[in-house]
Structure formats: C-alpha cells, structure tokens
C-alpha cells in the first residue's frame, strides 16, 4: 500500500477508505524547498546525438528560493499512525507515522499564465500548495462532521492552489536526481552550472 498511498487524489480523498478518516481529522502541511518532476519528450523527438530524446527532470521551487535559502512550499497533506505487523511480531516498536500529499489536476497547458502552462506540460497532476489563508483552514483542529464537509474543505484549498503555484519556477536539472543514492546541493543546479563549477 505504501507507494500507492504516497499521494491522495483530491477528487476522491473524502471517499476512499485509505484516506477518508484522515481527511476529516488528520490534516497536516508538508514543507518542501522544491520537488522534481520528469517531463516526457514529444513523440519522435531526438536528442543532440540523434537518438530518441530522454525524459528531462525539472526542479520546481518557489521564486526567490531553490538554492537552499528562502521560502518553502507548503503542501496539503494527511497523516496516519499505523502498526507494522512484522515489527509487532518481532516485539519491536511497531508504530509508524506516514504522510500523504494531496494532489489535483495540473493547470491546463493552454493556461494564460506561462508558468502554469509549463506546469501543465510537465505533469498531469499537481501537489496542492497552501497559501496562508488556506493553510489556516486546512490545519483547523477538530474532526469534520461528514465526508461532504471534507469535500468542501478540499475544494476550498484546491481553488487557491494555482494562484500559489504561479509563484513557482522550473529549472532543468541533471538526470542524477533519478538515483536515490545521489544526494547533494548539485542536484538542484542546472547541468551547465555543475560542469562550470567542476572545471
């Protein structure tokens, strides 16, 4: 279930058994400096070497950030406590805290805002960012009374998401981000920047 529950679709989150309890009472905000998405090449596109073009990773981050400094993105999230049966059987601490990020349809590729259009080209889903007012509403304590109330709240935070995302920037980065063993500040630099620094 873990990988399938990493993201929660805003359209069904209040109804799906995996998330419906969490969206009513266990909402959180997940801070990130940025995130990666891979853009698929146009069908038939060729690279500089004449071979089929490969997917291009992009680092998505708030304007004025992206170098480890400055603002962060706050994503609408859900959390859940659950017990790992294998750890419990072994007599170990079995409680695990897991988090999912709410996603919604990405902006239309025909959007008037060039950045939103770019986000729409990058991926068909968008993690739901929270502005200050939406975050205050999303994090209000207490349990929502029904699935309908949860749907209204989800709709409310999704309604402001594109406005928040319009303040983001996209930066092409090297393919090293595709390997979990790689970790370091060079992963968010454009490929040319890394080469210049190494020369």
N, C-alpha and C positions, 0 to 999 in steps of 0.2 A: 504493500500500500504506500510506502514512503515516497517513492518517486512520483506516483500518481497524485499524491496529496500535497505536493510542493506548492502548487498554485490552486487557488479556488476561483472558479468562474463566477463572476458577479451575477450572471443571468440565472444561475441555478443554485447559488450558495445557500439560500434560505430553505431549499427543498431537499438537497442531497443529504443522505444520512451521515456522510463523513463530516459535514460542516454545519448542519442546521442548528445544532446546540451551541457551537462555538460562536456563530454569528449573532446569536441572541445574548450571549453573556461573557464571551472570552475574546474580545477585540483588542488589538494592540496596534502600535505603529512601529514599523521596522525601518531603522535608519540605514542609509547606504550613501557612500560618496559617489557611486555610479554603478552601472551594470553593463554587461556585454550582451550584444545580440549579433547574430551572424546573418548577413544579407546574401541571399541566393543570387547568383548571376543570371542575367537574361538568358533564356534558352538559346543555345548555339553560340553564346559569347566565347571569345578566345582571349587567352592571356597574351602577354608580351612574347612568350615563347612559342606561340601558335597552337598550344594545347588548350583543351577546354578550360575555361575560366573556373577558378575555385571560389568557394564562399569567402566573403570578406568580413572579418569581425570588426565591430564598431564598439567604442566605449561611449556610453550615454551618461551624461553628467550635468549638474546644474551649471548655468553660466556663472563664471567667476570662480569655478571650482575645477576639479578634475586633476589636480596635482597634489592631492592630499591635504589641501588647505581650503578653507571657506565653507560654504553652505553644503548641506546634505539634502538628499531626497528622503521624505518620509512616506513609506508605502503603507496602505491599509492592510493590516494583517489579522490573522486569527491564531490563537494558540490553544493547545490541548495538552493535558497531562495524561499519560497512559503507562501501563506496566508492560515491560518486555518479559514475555513468558520464559524465555531461555535464562535471562538473568535471575528471575524469581526462582526458577527451578534449581539454579546453582547457588541459591542463598545469597546472592549479591543484591545491591541496591537496584531495584527494578524500575523505579520511576524515571520516565523520560519526558522532557518538555520539548514539544515540537511546534513549529511555526509554519504557517502557510501565508502566501501573499495573494491578495485579491487581484484578479485580472479582469480586463474588459476588452471590448473590440478596439483595435487600434484606430487612429484617425483615418478618414478616407484619404486615399492617395491623391484625390483631387482637391484637398483642403486648400483654402486661400493662403493660410499661413505656411510658408515654405518648410519650416521646421516640422510642423505637424504632418505635412505631406511626406516628408522624409521618414518620419517615424512610421507612417503607414506603409511605406515601401519596405522598411526594414523587417517588420514582423506583423502578423495579423492580430496579435494580442498585445496589450499594454498593461504593465503592472500599474495599479491605481495609486497615483500620488495624492498626498493630502496637503491642502493649503491649511493655514492656521485655523480658520473657522471650521472647516470640515474635520480637522483632527480633533478639535474640541468636542464636536458632536460624536465622532466615532469612538472617542475614549470615555464618553459619559459612563459612569459606573451604574450598575444595576442591570437587571435582566429585562430584555424586551418582552412584551407580553405575548407576542404572536409572530408567526412567520411573515405575516403581512407587514407588521411594524419593521421587521428586519429588512424586508424588501424595500420599503420606503427609505430607510436609512442608507442602504446600499445605493439606491438610485440617487440619493442626495449627494453622496460622496463622489459617485461617478460623474454627476453633472458638472462638477468643478474640475475634473481631472485634466481635461485638455488645456484649460487655462493655466494650470500649474506646469504641465508638460511643455507648454510653449516657451518656457524659460530655460529649457534644457539645450544642450549642444551635443552633437555627434562627432566623434573623432575616429578615423580609421586607425586600427592598431594591427600589430603583427599576429600571426597565427599561433604564436606560443601560448596565447591565452586559452587555447583549446586543450592544454595538457595540465591536469590538476597538480602535477609535480612542480610546475613553474610558479614562482611567486616572487614578486618584487615590483618596485615602482616603475621599472622599464616597461611593464606590461600595459600601462596606460599611455605610453608615448607612441606617437606616430612612427612607423617603421623608419622613415628617413631621419628622425630625431635620434633614434637609438644608434643608427650607423654613424652619424656625425659625432656623437659622444664617444664612440669606441675608436674613432680614427685619431 
